[in-house]
Every structure is written in structure tokens, then in C-alpha cells.
Amino acid sequence: GSIYYGLSSLQHRGQESCGIAVCDTAGPMGNMNVHRGMGLVNEVFREDTLRALRGNLGIGHVRYSTTGAATLNNAQPLVLNYIKGTLALAHNGNLVNTEELRQELARTGAIFQTTTDSEVIAYYIARERVHTRTVEEAIRRTADRIKGAYGLVIASPRKLIGVRDPLGLKPLCLGKLGDSYIIASESCALSALGAQFLRDVRPGEIITVSPAGISSNLELCREKQAHCIFEYIYFA
């Protein structure tokens, strides 16, 4: 329900498709439930649909086409089942080296289900995760390879992770409601839930929320920052 109301307040960021993926951190590792559809949030999600999405950790997305056509296949969040478990990813932004990365992944056997740059990010994280101790390290290594504008929210079976591109082109903020933390593109999602705005995620910051609490990694941070001029229109 909280993700639904948060997405409704962010509907201006995209009206093409939307989706929610949730899991229970106390349940089995592969228990990610996802529902996606073409259209507005209140068209795709009915009361019975929301009731079926049970869990205490989740991510949601509203989409407009940047890379990839307006099809259900390209709706987010993307959910991957791979050797280390399940990974759900929602991406706002646009990469500039998608084709190079896609070809590299294809040469090592990747089979793509979508035409989005978001799937390239998800595949890279999954591939790096096989060789790393934590999902955060896999995300950091992936962020070293991808170039462009991105705000990411990622759900692994036990963690919620937010990532903002090193230039800070795409917005991301952190809030708190009771004992729960919320990561969203804009603070209006926090206002819709009556949540407290804590701060903006720093450009290049990786924030992890887990049963152990909240932590921050600033290894990707750079001195140079930039703005996406279109964000001023969204925020207005």
C-alpha cells in the first residue's frame, strides 16, 4: 500500500507503465512477488492486486520511454533469478554506453528479454555478484562500468539499496516512516505517506537498508557534479 501511494504521487515522472516488486525478509530467499502493467498506477493496481503483494521490503517504478519501446516487456521493476538468489531493480535515467555493455554481455552468453538499458545494469550486477562477497560490492563494480544518468533502487532478498549517479544528474532522497526507511526520486512520495524527509542521497552514494540498520558507501563520489535541466520541470 505504501509503495502504491508513493508511486501515485510520482505519476508525473512517467505515465506509460508501472510496477511493484515485494518480498518478505523473513521468508525464503526467492520469494519476490511482482506485478507490472501498461497504464497509470490506479489502472494497473486494484485492491485485490495489492492484497496479493505481501512483504516488508519492496520497490516500485513508473516509466516513460528513454531506451526501449513502450511494451509490457520493458515495464519495471525488473526481476532476475540467478545463482545468488533474486534481484529486483528499478531505474530512472539513461545510460550513454548501453550498446557497448550490451554487446559485451551478449558475447558472454547473456540473453536479453527487454530492449532497455535497465536490464543491462541488472545483468551486470548479477554477473559481478558471483565474484563478490556482498551485493553492494557488485553494485559498486557495476557503477564503475556504466556511464550516464541513473537513480537506482534495488531489492535483494534481505536488503533495499539506493544508488545515485556520481554526477547527481538524477535525484534520489531518503526518508523515514516509523521503523521503515524509504528511498524515492522525489520527496513528494514521502509527503504522500506522511514520512519524514531525512536528506538527499549524495551523488555517487550507495545507501543500504537491511535488518541491521542503514549504511552508506561513498566510494563512487566525485568532485564534479551536474544537473539534468529536465528535472527542474519535474520538480516544478
C-alpha positions, 0 to 999 in steps of 0.5 A, a space after each residue: 500500500 505504501 509503495 502504491 501511494 508513493 508511486 501515485 504521487 510520482 505519476 508525473 515522472 512517467 505515465 506509460 507503465 508501472 510496477 511493484 516488486 515485494 518480498 518478505 525478509 523473513 521468508 525464503 530467499 526467492 520469494 519476490 512477488 511482482 506485478 507490472 502493467 501498461 497504464 497509470 498506477 490506479 489502472 494497473 493496481 486494484 485492491 485485490 492486486 495489492 492484497 496479493 503483494 505481501 512483504 516488508 521490503 519492496 520497490 516500485 517504478 513508473 516509466 516513460 520511454 528513454 531506451 526501449 519501446 513502450 511494451 509490457 516487456 520493458 515495464 519495471 521493476 525488473 526481476 532476475 533469478 540467478 545463482 545468488 538468489 533474486 534481484 529486483 531493480 528499478 531505474 530512472 535515467 539513461 545510460 550513454 554506453 548501453 550498446 557497448 555493455 550490451 554487446 559485451 554481455 551478449 558475447 558472454 552468453 547473456 540473453 536479453 528479454 527487454 530492449 532497455 538499458 535497465 536490464 543491462 545494469 541488472 545483468 551486470 550486477 548479477 554477473 559481478 555478484 558471483 565474484 563478490 562477497 556482498 551485493 553492494 560490492 557488485 553494485 559498486 563494480 557495476 557503477 564503475 562500468 556504466 556511464 550516464 544518468 541513473 537513480 537506482 533502487 534495488 531489492 535483494 532478498 534481505 536488503 533495499 539499496 539506493 544508488 545515485 549517479 556520481 554526477 547527481 544528474 538524477 535525484 534520489 532522497 531518503 526518508 523515514 516512516 516509523 521503523 521503515 526507511 524509504 528511498 524515492 526520486 522525489 520527496 513528494 512520495 514521502 509527503 504522500 505517506 506522511 514520512 519524514 524527509 531525512 536528506 538527499 542521497 549524495 551523488 555517487 552514494 550507495 545507501 543500504 537498508 537491511 535488518 541491521 540498520 542503514 549504511 552508506 558507501 561513498 566510494 563512487 563520489 566525485 568532485 564534479 557534479 551536474 544537473 539534468 535541466 529536465 528535472 527542474 520541470 519535474 520538480 516544478 
